[in-house]
């Protein structure tokens, strides 16, 4: 990938998971805030853009061979990857995190005074929104994406979409991604960057490590949709429209 002054964080992140790992380590938002120029995102974090660019070039050059290039893979395969890796992860992990949080919040507030104030409300709001979000994707948006790709590939007639254009549900999904990102930032703030007190039990430690992993997974999940799946779906729709005229 050719780096230049106008390249965005999302464009770099979409090129390789190696770049995503660099952004995660540096705390640069590559999912919901990925449309900013890379240089601006670096300066916002107090980082030298040239140094970050150098780190990215090294990471891209040494990217793991098993990193899938989702910017070129069939959309159906990307959809299945999101479902099998990220949706399944959330469905399994969110209830476990809720159980750990209930135990920790009840015990530690009683023993040590105010602990993790506001976290149950923020987490439950995030969980509820994610569960509804996944249902809408699985039942409405994702099946339509797969059908559209298959139809275009077979030169068939694209059936009418129940939501008019892909731009409509995608706009809703992106707004919900922004809401999830805000909730993750609030969780990080409440937990003081997932800090573990000296007196913390195993459940408390498991809660913090689980919340940190949730943040990591959801950032990548949102990135795959916002920066790869959604733009490619909109381009498929635009290209098909031009071809059909």
TIMAR-174192 format. One record per residue (C-alpha): x negated, y, z negated. Coordinates in nm, 2 decimals, m for minus. Layout:
<setors>
<setor><east>X</east><north>Y</north><up>Z</up></setor>
...
</setors>
This chain:
<setors>
<setor><east>0.00</east><north>0.00</north><up>0.00</up></setor>
<setor><east>m0.13</east><north>0.35</north><up>0.10</up></setor>
<setor><east>m0.13</east><north>0.58</north><up>m0.20</up></setor>
<setor><east>m0.05</east><north>0.95</north><up>m0.13</up></setor>
<setor><east>0.06</east><north>1.26</north><up>m0.32</up></setor>
<setor><east>0.43</east><north>1.21</north><up>m0.24</up></setor>
<setor><east>0.47</east><north>0.84</north><up>m0.32</up></setor>
<setor><east>0.72</east><north>0.77</north><up>m0.59</up></setor>
<setor><east>0.69</east><north>0.54</north><up>m0.90</up></setor>
<setor><east>0.97</east><north>0.32</north><up>m0.76</up></setor>
<setor><east>0.79</east><north>0.27</north><up>m0.43</up></setor>
<setor><east>0.47</east><north>0.16</north><up>m0.60</up></setor>
<setor><east>0.67</east><north>m0.06</north><up>m0.85</up></setor>
<setor><east>0.86</east><north>m0.22</north><up>m0.56</up></setor>
<setor><east>0.53</east><north>m0.33</north><up>m0.39</up></setor>
<setor><east>0.41</east><north>m0.56</north><up>m0.67</up></setor>
<setor><east>0.47</east><north>m0.69</north><up>m1.02</up></setor>
<setor><east>0.11</east><north>m0.61</north><up>m1.08</up></setor>
<setor><east>0.20</east><north>m0.24</north><up>m1.05</up></setor>
<setor><east>0.50</east><north>m0.29</north><up>m1.28</up></setor>
<setor><east>0.26</east><north>m0.43</north><up>m1.55</up></setor>
<setor><east>0.05</east><north>m0.11</north><up>m1.53</up></setor>
<setor><east>0.35</east><north>0.11</north><up>m1.57</up></setor>
<setor><east>0.47</east><north>m0.09</north><up>m1.86</up></setor>
<setor><east>0.14</east><north>m0.06</north><up>m2.04</up></setor>
<setor><east>0.12</east><north>0.32</north><up>m1.97</up></setor>
<setor><east>0.48</east><north>0.38</north><up>m2.07</up></setor>
<setor><east>0.58</east><north>0.52</north><up>m1.73</up></setor>
<setor><east>0.95</east><north>0.47</north><up>m1.65</up></setor>
<setor><east>0.96</east><north>0.28</north><up>m1.32</up></setor>
<setor><east>1.33</east><north>0.17</north><up>m1.33</up></setor>
<setor><east>1.58</east><north>0.45</north><up>m1.39</up></setor>
<setor><east>1.33</east><north>0.73</north><up>m1.36</up></setor>
<setor><east>1.14</east><north>0.57</north><up>m1.07</up></setor>
<setor><east>1.24</east><north>0.81</north><up>m0.80</up></setor>
<setor><east>0.99</east><north>1.08</north><up>m0.92</up></setor>
<setor><east>0.66</east><north>1.14</north><up>m0.75</up></setor>
<setor><east>0.39</east><north>0.93</north><up>m0.92</up></setor>
<setor><east>0.18</east><north>1.23</north><up>m1.00</up></setor>
<setor><east>0.47</east><north>1.41</north><up>m1.18</up></setor>
<setor><east>0.54</east><north>1.10</north><up>m1.39</up></setor>
<setor><east>0.17</east><north>1.08</north><up>m1.49</up></setor>
<setor><east>0.15</east><north>1.44</north><up>m1.59</up></setor>
<setor><east>0.46</east><north>1.41</north><up>m1.80</up></setor>
<setor><east>0.28</east><north>1.13</north><up>m2.00</up></setor>
<setor><east>m0.04</east><north>1.34</north><up>m2.02</up></setor>
<setor><east>m0.22</east><north>1.10</north><up>m1.79</up></setor>
<setor><east>m0.46</east><north>1.18</north><up>m1.51</up></setor>
<setor><east>m0.28</east><north>1.09</north><up>m1.18</up></setor>
<setor><east>m0.61</east><north>1.00</north><up>m1.01</up></setor>
<setor><east>m0.71</east><north>0.76</north><up>m1.29</up></setor>
<setor><east>m0.36</east><north>0.60</north><up>m1.29</up></setor>
<setor><east>m0.38</east><north>0.57</north><up>m0.91</up></setor>
<setor><east>m0.72</east><north>0.39</north><up>m0.95</up></setor>
<setor><east>m0.57</east><north>0.15</north><up>m1.20</up></setor>
<setor><east>m0.28</east><north>0.08</north><up>m0.97</up></setor>
<setor><east>m0.51</east><north>0.01</north><up>m0.67</up></setor>
<setor><east>m0.71</east><north>m0.23</north><up>m0.88</up></setor>
<setor><east>m0.40</east><north>m0.41</north><up>m1.00</up></setor>
<setor><east>m0.25</east><north>m0.43</north><up>m0.65</up></setor>
<setor><east>m0.58</east><north>m0.56</north><up>m0.51</up></setor>
<setor><east>m0.59</east><north>m0.84</north><up>m0.77</up></setor>
<setor><east>m0.22</east><north>m0.91</north><up>m0.79</up></setor>
<setor><east>m0.13</east><north>m1.27</north><up>m0.88</up></setor>
<setor><east>m0.06</east><north>m1.50</north><up>m0.59</up></setor>
<setor><east>0.27</east><north>m1.61</north><up>m0.73</up></setor>
<setor><east>0.41</east><north>m1.26</north><up>m0.74</up></setor>
<setor><east>0.71</east><north>m1.27</north><up>m0.51</up></setor>
<setor><east>0.74</east><north>m0.98</north><up>m0.26</up></setor>
<setor><east>1.11</east><north>m0.91</north><up>m0.33</up></setor>
<setor><east>1.10</east><north>m0.61</north><up>m0.09</up></setor>
<setor><east>1.09</east><north>m0.86</north><up>0.20</up></setor>
<setor><east>1.27</east><north>m1.17</north><up>0.06</up></setor>
<setor><east>1.63</east><north>m1.25</north><up>0.17</up></setor>
<setor><east>1.88</east><north>m1.05</north><up>m0.04</up></setor>
<setor><east>2.05</east><north>m1.38</north><up>m0.13</up></setor>
<setor><east>1.73</east><north>m1.51</north><up>m0.29</up></setor>
<setor><east>1.68</east><north>m1.18</north><up>m0.48</up></setor>
<setor><east>2.04</east><north>m1.20</north><up>m0.61</up></setor>
<setor><east>1.98</east><north>m1.56</north><up>m0.73</up></setor>
<setor><east>1.65</east><north>m1.46</north><up>m0.89</up></setor>
<setor><east>1.83</east><north>m1.18</north><up>m1.08</up></setor>
<setor><east>2.11</east><north>m1.41</north><up>m1.19</up></setor>
<setor><east>1.89</east><north>m1.70</north><up>m1.29</up></setor>
<setor><east>1.61</east><north>m1.50</north><up>m1.46</up></setor>
<setor><east>1.77</east><north>m1.19</north><up>m1.60</up></setor>
<setor><east>2.14</east><north>m1.25</north><up>m1.63</up></setor>
<setor><east>2.08</east><north>m1.60</north><up>m1.79</up></setor>
<setor><east>1.82</east><north>m1.44</north><up>m2.02</up></setor>
<setor><east>2.07</east><north>m1.18</north><up>m2.14</up></setor>
<setor><east>2.35</east><north>m1.43</north><up>m2.19</up></setor>
<setor><east>2.13</east><north>m1.64</north><up>m2.41</up></setor>
<setor><east>1.94</east><north>m1.37</north><up>m2.59</up></setor>
<setor><east>2.20</east><north>m1.11</north><up>m2.67</up></setor>
<setor><east>2.40</east><north>m1.33</north><up>m2.92</up></setor>
<setor><east>2.08</east><north>m1.44</north><up>m3.09</up></setor>
<setor><east>1.96</east><north>m1.08</north><up>m3.13</up></setor>
<setor><east>2.31</east><north>m0.98</north><up>m3.27</up></setor>
<setor><east>2.29</east><north>m1.26</north><up>m3.53</up></setor>
<setor><east>1.93</east><north>m1.16</north><up>m3.64</up></setor>
<setor><east>2.03</east><north>m0.79</north><up>m3.66</up></setor>
<setor><east>2.34</east><north>m0.87</north><up>m3.87</up></setor>
<setor><east>2.13</east><north>m1.07</north><up>m4.12</up></setor>
<setor><east>1.84</east><north>m0.81</north><up>m4.14</up></setor>
<setor><east>2.07</east><north>m0.51</north><up>m4.16</up></setor>
<setor><east>2.28</east><north>m0.66</north><up>m4.44</up></setor>
<setor><east>1.99</east><north>m0.78</north><up>m4.65</up></setor>
<setor><east>1.74</east><north>m0.50</north><up>m4.61</up></setor>
<setor><east>1.99</east><north>m0.22</north><up>m4.66</up></setor>
<setor><east>2.09</east><north>m0.39</north><up>m4.99</up></setor>
<setor><east>1.74</east><north>m0.45</north><up>m5.11</up></setor>
<setor><east>1.55</east><north>m0.15</north><up>m4.98</up></setor>
<setor><east>1.80</east><north>0.12</north><up>m4.91</up></setor>
<setor><east>1.88</east><north>0.27</north><up>m4.56</up></setor>
<setor><east>1.72</east><north>0.04</north><up>m4.30</up></setor>
<setor><east>1.74</east><north>0.07</north><up>m3.92</up></setor>
<setor><east>2.03</east><north>0.32</north><up>m3.95</up></setor>
<setor><east>2.24</east><north>0.33</north><up>m3.64</up></setor>
<setor><east>2.09</east><north>0.02</north><up>m3.48</up></setor>
<setor><east>2.39</east><north>m0.21</north><up>m3.50</up></setor>
<setor><east>2.61</east><north>0.05</north><up>m3.33</up></setor>
<setor><east>2.36</east><north>0.12</north><up>m3.05</up></setor>
<setor><east>2.28</east><north>m0.25</north><up>m2.99</up></setor>
<setor><east>2.65</east><north>m0.35</north><up>m2.99</up></setor>
<setor><east>2.73</east><north>m0.07</north><up>m2.74</up></setor>
<setor><east>2.44</east><north>m0.19</north><up>m2.52</up></setor>
<setor><east>2.55</east><north>m0.55</north><up>m2.54</up></setor>
<setor><east>2.91</east><north>m0.48</north><up>m2.46</up></setor>
<setor><east>2.82</east><north>m0.27</north><up>m2.16</up></setor>
<setor><east>2.57</east><north>m0.52</north><up>m2.03</up></setor>
<setor><east>2.82</east><north>m0.80</north><up>m2.05</up></setor>
<setor><east>3.08</east><north>m0.61</north><up>m1.86</up></setor>
<setor><east>2.81</east><north>m0.49</north><up>m1.61</up></setor>
<setor><east>2.70</east><north>m0.85</north><up>m1.54</up></setor>
<setor><east>3.06</east><north>m0.96</north><up>m1.49</up></setor>
<setor><east>3.12</east><north>m0.69</north><up>m1.23</up></setor>
<setor><east>2.80</east><north>m0.78</north><up>m1.05</up></setor>
<setor><east>2.86</east><north>m1.15</north><up>m1.05</up></setor>
<setor><east>3.23</east><north>m1.14</north><up>m0.95</up></setor>
<setor><east>3.23</east><north>m0.84</north><up>m0.71</up></setor>
<setor><east>2.90</east><north>m0.68</north><up>m0.59</up></setor>
<setor><east>2.66</east><north>m0.97</north><up>m0.56</up></setor>
<setor><east>2.89</east><north>m1.20</north><up>m0.37</up></setor>
<setor><east>2.96</east><north>m0.92</north><up>m0.13</up></setor>
<setor><east>2.59</east><north>m0.85</north><up>m0.07</up></setor>
<setor><east>2.53</east><north>m1.22</north><up>0.01</up></setor>
<setor><east>2.83</east><north>m1.24</north><up>0.25</up></setor>
<setor><east>2.72</east><north>m0.92</north><up>0.42</up></setor>
<setor><east>2.36</east><north>m1.05</north><up>0.47</up></setor>
<setor><east>2.49</east><north>m1.38</north><up>0.60</up></setor>
<setor><east>2.74</east><north>m1.21</north><up>0.84</up></setor>
<setor><east>2.48</east><north>m0.98</north><up>0.99</up></setor>
<setor><east>2.23</east><north>m1.27</north><up>1.03</up></setor>
<setor><east>2.50</east><north>m1.47</north><up>1.22</up></setor>
<setor><east>2.60</east><north>m1.16</north><up>1.43</up></setor>
<setor><east>2.95</east><north>m1.19</north><up>1.29</up></setor>
<setor><east>3.20</east><north>m0.92</north><up>1.20</up></setor>
<setor><east>3.15</east><north>m0.76</north><up>0.86</up></setor>
<setor><east>3.47</east><north>m0.80</north><up>0.67</up></setor>
<setor><east>3.63</east><north>m0.50</north><up>0.50</up></setor>
<setor><east>3.49</east><north>m0.44</north><up>0.16</up></setor>
<setor><east>3.73</east><north>m0.42</north><up>m0.13</up></setor>
<setor><east>3.54</east><north>m0.11</north><up>m0.26</up></setor>
<setor><east>3.51</east><north>0.07</north><up>0.07</up></setor>
<setor><east>3.13</east><north>0.10</north><up>0.09</up></setor>
<setor><east>2.85</east><north>m0.05</north><up>m0.10</up></setor>
<setor><east>2.76</east><north>0.30</north><up>m0.21</up></setor>
<setor><east>3.06</east><north>0.31</north><up>m0.44</up></setor>
<setor><east>2.99</east><north>0.01</north><up>m0.68</up></setor>
<setor><east>2.61</east><north>0.08</north><up>m0.65</up></setor>
<setor><east>2.67</east><north>0.43</north><up>m0.79</up></setor>
<setor><east>2.86</east><north>0.28</north><up>m1.08</up></setor>
<setor><east>2.59</east><north>0.02</north><up>m1.15</up></setor>
<setor><east>2.32</east><north>0.29</north><up>m1.14</up></setor>
<setor><east>2.51</east><north>0.50</north><up>m1.39</up></setor>
<setor><east>2.54</east><north>0.20</north><up>m1.62</up></setor>
<setor><east>2.17</east><north>0.13</north><up>m1.58</up></setor>
<setor><east>2.10</east><north>0.49</north><up>m1.69</up></setor>
<setor><east>2.32</east><north>0.43</north><up>m2.00</up></setor>
<setor><east>2.13</east><north>0.11</north><up>m2.08</up></setor>
<setor><east>1.80</east><north>0.29</north><up>m2.05</up></setor>
<setor><east>1.91</east><north>0.55</north><up>m2.29</up></setor>
<setor><east>2.02</east><north>0.28</north><up>m2.54</up></setor>
<setor><east>1.68</east><north>0.11</north><up>m2.51</up></setor>
<setor><east>1.51</east><north>0.44</north><up>m2.58</up></setor>
<setor><east>1.73</east><north>0.49</north><up>m2.88</up></setor>
<setor><east>1.65</east><north>0.14</north><up>m3.01</up></setor>
<setor><east>1.28</east><north>0.21</north><up>m2.97</up></setor>
<setor><east>1.33</east><north>0.54</north><up>m3.17</up></setor>
<setor><east>1.53</east><north>0.38</north><up>m3.45</up></setor>
<setor><east>1.28</east><north>0.09</north><up>m3.49</up></setor>
<setor><east>0.98</east><north>0.33</north><up>m3.47</up></setor>
<setor><east>0.85</east><north>0.14</north><up>m3.17</up></setor>
<setor><east>0.95</east><north>m0.20</north><up>m3.31</up></setor>
<setor><east>0.74</east><north>m0.15</north><up>m3.62</up></setor>
<setor><east>0.74</east><north>m0.44</north><up>m3.87</up></setor>
<setor><east>0.71</east><north>m0.35</north><up>m4.25</up></setor>
<setor><east>0.47</east><north>m0.54</north><up>m4.46</up></setor>
<setor><east>0.75</east><north>m0.69</north><up>m4.66</up></setor>
<setor><east>0.94</east><north>m0.81</north><up>m4.35</up></setor>
<setor><east>1.06</east><north>m1.17</north><up>m4.34</up></setor>
<setor><east>1.04</east><north>m1.40</north><up>m4.04</up></setor>
<setor><east>1.39</east><north>m1.30</north><up>m3.92</up></setor>
<setor><east>1.30</east><north>m0.93</north><up>m3.93</up></setor>
<setor><east>0.98</east><north>m1.00</north><up>m3.72</up></setor>
<setor><east>1.18</east><north>m1.21</north><up>m3.48</up></setor>
<setor><east>1.43</east><north>m0.93</north><up>m3.44</up></setor>
<setor><east>1.16</east><north>m0.67</north><up>m3.35</up></setor>
<setor><east>0.98</east><north>m0.90</north><up>m3.11</up></setor>
<setor><east>1.32</east><north>m0.99</north><up>m2.95</up></setor>
<setor><east>1.42</east><north>m0.63</north><up>m2.91</up></setor>
<setor><east>1.08</east><north>m0.55</north><up>m2.75</up></setor>
<setor><east>1.12</east><north>m0.84</north><up>m2.51</up></setor>
<setor><east>1.47</east><north>m0.73</north><up>m2.43</up></setor>
<setor><east>1.34</east><north>m0.39</north><up>m2.34</up></setor>
<setor><east>1.07</east><north>m0.54</north><up>m2.12</up></setor>
<setor><east>1.31</east><north>m0.78</north><up>m1.94</up></setor>
<setor><east>1.58</east><north>m0.51</north><up>m1.89</up></setor>
<setor><east>1.33</east><north>m0.26</north><up>m1.74</up></setor>
<setor><east>1.22</east><north>m0.52</north><up>m1.48</up></setor>
<setor><east>1.59</east><north>m0.63</north><up>m1.42</up></setor>
<setor><east>1.69</east><north>m0.27</north><up>m1.36</up></setor>
<setor><east>1.39</east><north>m0.21</north><up>m1.14</up></setor>
<setor><east>1.47</east><north>m0.50</north><up>m0.91</up></setor>
<setor><east>1.82</east><north>m0.37</north><up>m0.86</up></setor>
<setor><east>1.77</east><north>0.01</north><up>m0.85</up></setor>
<setor><east>1.45</east><north>0.01</north><up>m0.65</up></setor>
<setor><east>1.49</east><north>m0.30</north><up>m0.42</up></setor>
<setor><east>1.83</east><north>m0.47</north><up>m0.41</up></setor>
<setor><east>2.04</east><north>m0.16</north><up>m0.39</up></setor>
<setor><east>1.84</east><north>0.04</north><up>m0.14</up></setor>
<setor><east>1.80</east><north>m0.27</north><up>0.09</up></setor>
<setor><east>2.18</east><north>m0.34</north><up>0.06</up></setor>
<setor><east>2.26</east><north>0.02</north><up>0.16</up></setor>
<setor><east>2.01</east><north>0.00</north><up>0.45</up></setor>
<setor><east>2.17</east><north>m0.32</north><up>0.57</up></setor>
<setor><east>2.51</east><north>m0.15</north><up>0.57</up></setor>
<setor><east>2.38</east><north>0.15</north><up>0.75</up></setor>
<setor><east>2.19</east><north>m0.06</north><up>1.01</up></setor>
<setor><east>2.49</east><north>m0.28</north><up>1.07</up></setor>
<setor><east>2.71</east><north>0.02</north><up>1.12</up></setor>
<setor><east>2.48</east><north>0.16</north><up>1.38</up></setor>
<setor><east>2.45</east><north>m0.17</north><up>1.56</up></setor>
<setor><east>2.83</east><north>m0.21</north><up>1.57</up></setor>
<setor><east>2.89</east><north>0.12</north><up>1.74</up></setor>
</setors>
